């Protein structure tokens, strides 16, 4: 009888230090829109900082515009 070697896959655990830091983006609510982030409503003219993926989605829907760092 031959011996079989069984290898275990690495654990499926992500340690805190392994997490990528999420890039934050500053956006400004435009036109007649309002957005909700972390349970708080923001209306036209409000500036807030959100994760980049959220900012990208809101920009695609024309709810916000990015605030340049030079302003």
C-alpha positions in Angstrom: 0.0 0.0 0.0 1.4 3.4 -1.0 1.3 6.4 1.3 -0.6 9.5 0.2 0.4 12.9 1.2 -2.5 15.2 1.8 -1.7 18.9 1.8 -4.0 21.3 3.6 -5.0 24.6 1.9 -4.0 27.8 3.7 -6.6 29.0 6.1 -9.2 31.3 4.7 -8.6 34.1 7.3 -7.6 37.7 6.6 -5.7 39.3 9.3 -6.3 43.0 10.0 -2.8 44.0 8.9 -3.4 42.3 5.6 -6.4 44.4 4.7 -5.8 47.0 2.2 -6.4 50.5 3.5 -9.5 51.8 1.7 -8.8 55.0 -0.2 -11.1 57.9 0.8 -12.3 60.5 -1.6 -13.9 63.9 -0.9 -17.1 64.6 -2.8 -19.7 67.3 -3.1 -23.4 66.7 -3.5 -24.6 68.4 -6.7 -27.9 69.6 -8.3 -31.1 68.5 -6.6 -29.8 65.2 -5.2 -29.3 63.9 -1.7 -27.2 60.9 -0.6 -27.1 58.9 2.6 -23.8 57.8 4.0 -23.3 56.1 7.5 -27.0 56.8 8.2 -26.7 60.6 7.6 -28.4 62.4 4.8 -26.4 64.9 2.8 -28.0 67.5 0.4 -26.8 69.8 -2.4 -23.6 71.6 -1.5 -22.6 69.2 1.3 -19.0 67.9 1.2 -18.2 64.5 2.7 -15.5 61.9 2.5 -16.4 58.4 1.4 -14.6 55.3 0.2 -13.5 55.5 -3.4 -15.9 52.7 -4.6 -18.9 54.6 -3.2 -17.7 57.9 -4.8 -17.3 56.1 -8.2 -20.8 54.8 -8.0 -22.3 58.2 -7.0 -20.3 59.9 -9.8 -21.6 57.5 -12.4 -25.1 58.4 -11.3 -24.3 62.1 -11.4 -25.2 62.7 -7.7 -21.8 64.1 -6.7 -18.6 65.5 -8.0 -15.1 65.0 -6.7 -13.6 67.9 -4.8 -10.2 68.7 -6.0 -7.4 69.0 -3.4 -6.4 72.4 -4.8 -9.7 74.1 -3.9 
